[in-house]
Amino acid sequence: MKKYSFQKINNIFSIYKGFPRAIYILFICRLINSMGYFVFPFLTLFLTINLSLGADKVGFYLMFVETSRIIGALFGGKFTDIFGRKRTLIGFQFAIAFFLLPCAFLGNSLLIPNLLTIAAFFNGATRPVYDAMTVDLSNSQNRNEIFSFIYLGINLGFGIGSLVAGFLYSHYIKLLFLGNVGIILIVCFFIYVFISETLPYDARLENKKNRKNNLVEKKSLLSILIKKPIVLYFSLVSVLFYLAHSQFFFSLPLQINDIFGQVGPQYFGMVMSFNCLVVVSITMPLTVVSRQNKPIFNVYLSGIFFAIGFGMLYWINQFSWILISTFIWTIGEILIRINAGVYIANHSPVTHRGRFNSLVTISGSISRIIGPPILGLIIINLGIRQVWVLIFFISIAATGLMYLLYLTEKGSK
């Protein structure tokens, strides 16, 4: 029996064997980077508790942060396609550290959210670069498994960082920023030393030809999307899925703070860690079970878990039930995080991988732009619990629309 169980576990882990060496280095980089990525998740609490801002004003601040992230993603996608992945990524990472560093010494100044807005621009710019590198190093046969593997590393690091962040936020908020800066510099070192340029030869050749003839690439991201409308529709519908998931960082910490008071930030840190624990525990078996499905179908399934997991928060007052809710919607998170990137990657031309992969970041950021101001007003006027009624119906609508896209794409083949 023990031997049989060991073989089953070994078979699950085998899906992460045989990748290019650079993928394992990238896994380490994303893990380390995520350990330091704990400033932005605590931004909602910082603005409400430290700066004493109302939920409506916090919503508008977060809207500016996400607008900055979208613009950054567009720039990052363009830069990584033209100038290559490695130097673009290192440059943007250094810029994030540069704007986070002063935040450690400003106390409760209103300058901090302004600096974080600028840092969010460069943070958004790094995401399509990371995703483009992952696509470069994968193929259609192993792309699901590689995206799953990288996502696992991100959450493993995020889980470790979240526990530390909950403690630092309550006692040593200065170290919250300094720790993030230090970890970014470590990641830059790893990328510089251990990862070679991954921009495909065909793309390098075309860029070289364009520069030689003083040409600007004629095909813009929008012009290609018009020729591939299914990708554009997928990105637009994805906004609704990300709108539901984004409440993890906006409405949920506010509700936890409302229920538990002063210890709310520590409870929220535990929820973030539990979320990461669930991701680390079930990403591999969920990947094995779902990899036979089309990526778009798996994204459709994620909406069902969002509707149940977030919808039930309307009735919840106990921390144990918050954890049950988190377990349910985290399954939806895993499904969309792995499969949305794979779907976009499978439809992206080699010369535009950076720009196409920016669509994932843009969809998520749009949801966080429109969400906080609207939901902030709902919280102020109707109370925090009414948010979950709206999120339930948004998740159901998103699920239905994504299933229609799935049927459309299936019928066109």
N, C-alpha and C positions, 0 to 999 in steps of 0.2 A: 504493500500500500504506500509506504514512504517513498519507495523507488518510483512508483507510478506518479506520485505527486511531484517529485523532483523533476521527472521528465516533462510533466505538463508545464511547470514553471520555466524549465529550460527552453521548451518550445516557444513560450511566449517571449522570452528574452531574445530568442534567435532572430526575431524580426529586425533587431538593431545591430546585427552582425554584418560584416562585409562592406560597410560604407567606406567612401574615400577618407583618408587620414584627416583631411581638412575639415570634414564634417564633425569629427570628434573634437578637434580643436575649437571649432565654432560652438559646439555644445558647451565646452568649458567656458568660453567667452560669454555666451548668453547666460550661463548659470551665475558666473561671477557678477556680471553686469546687473542681473536681476536682484542679487543680494543687496545692491545699493539703490535699487529703484523703489525707494520707500518715501520719497518726498511728495510726489504727486498724489498717491492714494490718501495721504493725510492732509491734503490741502483743504478739503472741505471742513475738517475739524479745526485746522489752524485758523481759517477765516472766521468761523463761527465762535470758537472759544477764545482764541488769542486776540483777534481783532474785533470781536463782538459785532459781527455783521449779521443781518437777517438772512433767511434762506433765499429771499428774492435777490438781494445784492450778491450773495455768494453765487447764485445761478448765473448772473451776468458776468462775474469774474471768470467763472469756469467756461463760459461761452467764449470769452476773449482768448483764454488759454487754448481751447480747441481750434479756434479760427487760426491762431498762430501755428498750431500743429499741422493743419491742413495745408497751409501755404508752404510750410517746411517740407511736407511730404512731396508736394509738387516739385519743389526745387531739388530735393534729394533724389527723386526718381530721374529727373533730367540730368543732373550732375553725374549720377552713377552710370548712366548709359553712355555719356560722352567722355568723361574723364576717368572712368574705371571705378571699381568697388573699393579697393584697399585705401587709397589716399583720401578718397571722399569720406569714407567712414571714420578714419582717424581724425581728419579735420573737424568733422561735425562733433565727434565725441569730445575733443578738446574744447570746443566752443561751449558745450553744455557745462563742462566743469568750470569754465571761466565765469559764467553767469550765476552758477550756484554758489561759488565760493563766498562772495560778499554777503549772501543771505545768512551765513553763520554768525555774522558780527552786527547784524542790524536789529536784533531784538524783536519787537513787535511792530516794526515799521511797515507802513503801507507800500514801501518800495519793494518789499519781498514779493508780493504777487505780481508786480510789474516785471521784476527780474525773472520770475518763474515763467511768465508769459513768453519772454524772449528765449529762455532755455527750452521751452516747449517747442518753439520753432525748430531748433536743432535736434531735439528729441524726435520730432516727427520726421525730420529729414533722414535720420539714421535707419528708420524702419524699412523703407523700400530697399535700402542698401543691403541690410541683413537678409531680407527675403530674396533679393536678386542673387546674392551669393549662394543661398540655399538652393535656389532653382538651378543655378549654374552647375552645382556639384551633384545634382540629382538627375534622374530620367523618369520617364513615364511609368517604369516598372517599380521603382523604389521611392517615388516622390511622397506618397502617403506616409510611408514608414519614416522617412527622413524628417518630414514636417512634424510628425508625431514625436520623434526623438528630440528635436530642437525645442518643441513646445514643453516637453517634459523637463528639459534643463532649465528653461525659463522659470517654470513654476517651482522647481526644486529650490532654486536660488531665491525666488520671491517668498517662498514659505519660510526659509531661514531668516531672510531679511525682515519679514513682517513681525516676527516675534521680538526681534531686536528693536524694530521701529516703535512698537507699542510702548516699550520701556523707555526708549530715548525721548519719545514725544512728551511723556509725562515728567521726565526728570532732567534730561540733557538735550534739549532741542537743538542746541548748537552742533552737537555731534551728528544729528540727523543729516545736516547739510555737508559737514566735513567728511563723514563716512561715504556719502554718495560721490563726492569729488575724488576721494582716494581710490575708490573702486573703479571709477571711470578711467583713471590713469593706469591702473593695473591692466584693464582690458585693452587699452591702446597699446601697451607693451606687448601683450600676447598677439594681437593682430599684426603688429609690425614685424615681430620675430618669426611667427609660426605659420602665417597664412599668406600664400602667394596671390597675385592678382587672378581673379576668376572670370573676368570679362571674356566671353568667347571670342575666338580668333576672328570669326566672321564679322562680329560687331566692331572689333578693333580695326579691321581692314576698312570697313565702311567709314568709320570715324576719321581714319587717316586720310582716306580719299576725299572726304568732305573738307577737311582742314586744308589739304593741298590745293583744292580748287576753290577755296574760300566760299564753300557752300554751307548753308544751314539745312539740316534735315527737313525734307519737304513734308514727311508724314508726321503730323502731330498726334498726340494721344487721342484727342477728340475725333480726328478724321478716321482713325483706325477703329475706334469704338462705334462710330456710325456704321461702319461696314460689318461690325460684329455686335449688333444690338443686344443679343442675349447676355453678353458680358455687362453691358451698361444697365440692363434691367436687373440683372443679378446684384450689381453693386447698389442700385437704388433700393431694392427690397431688403438688402442686407442692413441698410440703415435702421430699419425697424427692429431687427434682431439685436443690433448693437445698442439701440435705445433702451431695450429691456435690460440687457446685461449691464449697461453703464450705471444702473441704479445701485449696483454693488458699491460704487464709490461716491454716490451722492445721497440717495434717499435712505439706504440701509444704515450708514453711519449716523445719520440724523435720528433715525428711529431707535437705534441702539442707545444713543446718547440720551434720548428722551425717556427711555425705559430705565436705564441704569445710572444716569446722572454722571457724577465725577469719574467713575471707573469705566465710563463708556468707551474712551479711547483704547483701554486695555482689552475690553471685550471685543472691540472691533478688530484689534490686532490678532486676537485668538480666532476670530471668524476668518480673517485673511489667511492665517496659517492652516486652518482646517480646510479651507478651499484648496490650498496648495497640496495638502496631504491627500485629499480626494483625487486631485489631478495626478499626483505621483503614483497613487495606488491603482487607479483604474484606467489610465491612459493606454497602457500596453494591451490589456485584455479587450478594451473597447475598440482599439485599432484593429486587433485581430478579428473581432466579430463584425465590424462595420466595413472593412476594406473591400468586401465583395460588392458593396453598394457604390453607386455613383456619388461623387462628392456633393453634388447638388441635392441629392436625396438625403444625405446625412445632415446637411444644413437644414433642410425641411424638418427633420426629426428634432433638431435642437429647439425649435420653437415650441414644441409640445412640452418639453422639460422646463423651458422658461415660463410658460403659462402656469404650470402647476407650482413650480418652486417659488416664483415671485408672487403669484396670486395668493398663496396661502399665508403670506406675511400680513395680510389684512386682519387676521384673527389672532396673531401670535403675540404673546407677552413673556414667554419663558425662553431662556437662553438655549435650552435643549432643543426646542422646536425650531429656533433660528438655525441651529446646526443641521437639523433634518431638511429644512428648506434649502440651505446652502448645498447640501449633498445633491439634491434633486436638480437645482439649476446649474450646478457645476457640470453635470453630465451634458447638459445643453451647451455649456461653454466649451467643453472639450471637443464636441462634435463640430461646432462652427469654427473654432480656432484652427483645427487641423485641416478641415475640408475647404473652407473659404479660400485660403491661400493656394491650395492645390488646384482648385477649380480655376482661379485666375491664372495661375502659372501654366496650366494646360492649354490655355487659350491665348497666351502671350507670344508675340514674335520675338525672336532672339535679340533684335536690335532695340526692343522697347521693354525689356523685362523689368527694369527699374521703375519705369513709369507705370506699367501695368500693375506691378506690385504695390505701388503707392495707392491704388484704389482701395485696398484693404484698410490702410490707415485712414484714408479720406472718409470711407463709409463710417468707420468707428467715430471719427472726429465730428462728422456732421451730426451724428446722433447725440453727441455730448454738447454740441452747440445749441441744438433746438430743445434738448431735454431739460437742462437745469433752469433756464428762465421760465419755461412753461410750468414745470413741476414745482419750481420754487414758489410760484404764485399760488398753485394748488395747495401746497403745504401751508402757506401763510393764511389763506382764506378758508380752506376746508379741513386742514389737518393732514398729518403725514400718512395716515392709513388709506386715504382716498387715492393716493398715488398708485397703490397696488391693484386697485380695481381697473384703473386706466392701463397699467402695464399688462394685466391679464388679457384685455381685449386687443391691445396692440400686438401681443405675442400670437394670439389666435389669428388675427388678420395677416400677419407676416407669414405664418405657417401656411395659410391657404394660398397666398400669392406665390410663395416659393414652390409649392406643389404644382401650381399651374405652369410655372416655368419649367419644372422638371418634366411634366407631361408634354409641353411644347417641344422641348429639346429632344425628348425621346421619340416623338412623332415625326421629327424632321430628319431622322436618321434611317 
